[in-house]
Amino acid sequence: MTDHFAGDSRTNHERMLAGDLYISDDPDIAKAQQRAVRLAARYLAAYAEDADTARPVVAELLGGVGAGAHIRPPLYVDYGTYITVGEDTFINYNLTALDVAPITIGRDCQIGPNVQLLTPTHPVEPEPRRDKLEAAKPITIGDNVWLGGGATVLAGVTIGENSVIGAGAVVTKDVPANVVAVGNPARVIRSIQASEKEAPWRPEGTTPSGGSASSPPRST
């Protein structure tokens, strides 16, 4: 196996935090990941009893949770520490947020069920990939963004404020503010006018969380 880190005295955890290539065989990485698994399981169990009393658990798991934000478990993360969620954001069931690099979710966002936010990357070349090298790039979700159910956002992507990402879309590159983007790979299909920002556009009969318009209101 090639020594990819000759002359680099940093640990793999330090390389990961710097956004450089690393190998996930560091005891500090394993410890941090186990903490995340433990807290995510505690959050799921506590939420089943009472959503309000469960909030301190998710606040401990994540790097920051704004006032009024509501996250429905189960929640799957690598570390949790590198995720921040803005005020009054709603996250539906089964978010997978692999926060090897920072994931920033803005205020007043709507995150549908089964959304994936994936910061890790791997070499395309076969040899370094076989040697288990990986890295990560941050993901940033602007204020008042709606990610439809099943949307996937890949490493290094920024989505501008007020934009809507269609259900099942795969976002491979930055999306500007105030647009609707759909498809795989996601592409912008239209802009959102000022009046629509006040009353967000949605397909007839649906809600941002992916339910029907007759569904009971969510709790925040």
JOJO-V11860 format. One record per backbone hydrogen bond with DSSP energy under -0.5 kcal/mol. CO is the residue of the C=O (numbers start at 1). NH is the residue of the N-H. Records with the same first field share a line. If there is no record, write none. Layout:
CO: NH + NH
This chain:
2: 4
3: 6
5: 8
7: 9
11: 15
12: 16
13: 17
14: 18
15: 19 + 20
16: 19
22: 134
23: 25
26: 30
27: 31
28: 32
29: 33
30: 34
31: 35
32: 36
33: 37
34: 38
35: 39
36: 40
37: 41
38: 42
39: 43
40: 44
41: 45
42: 46
43: 47
44: 48
45: 49
46: 49 + 50
50: 54
51: 55
52: 55
54: 57 + 58
55: 59
56: 60
57: 61
58: 62
64: 85
66: 69
67: 88
70: 72 + 91
71: 73
74: 94 + 95
75: 77
76: 97
80: 63 + 83
82: 103
83: 63 + 64
84: 105
85: 66
86: 89
87: 108
89: 70
90: 111
91: 72
93: 114
95: 76 + 97
96: 98 + 117
97: 78 + 99
98: 100 + 119
102: 139
103: 84 + 105
104: 141
105: 86
106: 86 + 109
107: 144
109: 90
110: 112 + 147
111: 92
112: 115
113: 150
115: 96
116: 118 + 153
117: 98 + 119
119: 137
121: 135
125: 129
126: 130
127: 131
128: 133
129: 132
132: 24
133: 123
134: 22
135: 121
137: 156
138: 156
139: 104
140: 142 + 159
141: 106
142: 145
143: 162
145: 110 + 147
146: 148 + 165
147: 112
148: 151
149: 168
151: 116
152: 154 + 171
153: 118
154: 157
157: 140
158: 160 + 175
159: 142
160: 163
161: 178
163: 146
164: 166 + 181
165: 148
166: 169
169: 152 + 171
170: 172 + 185 + 186
171: 154
175: 160
178: 192
179: 164
180: 189 + 190
181: 166
182: 187
183: 170
187: 182
190: 180
191: 193
193: 196 + 197
194: 198
195: 199
203: 206
205: 213
207: 210
209: 113
211: 207
212: 215
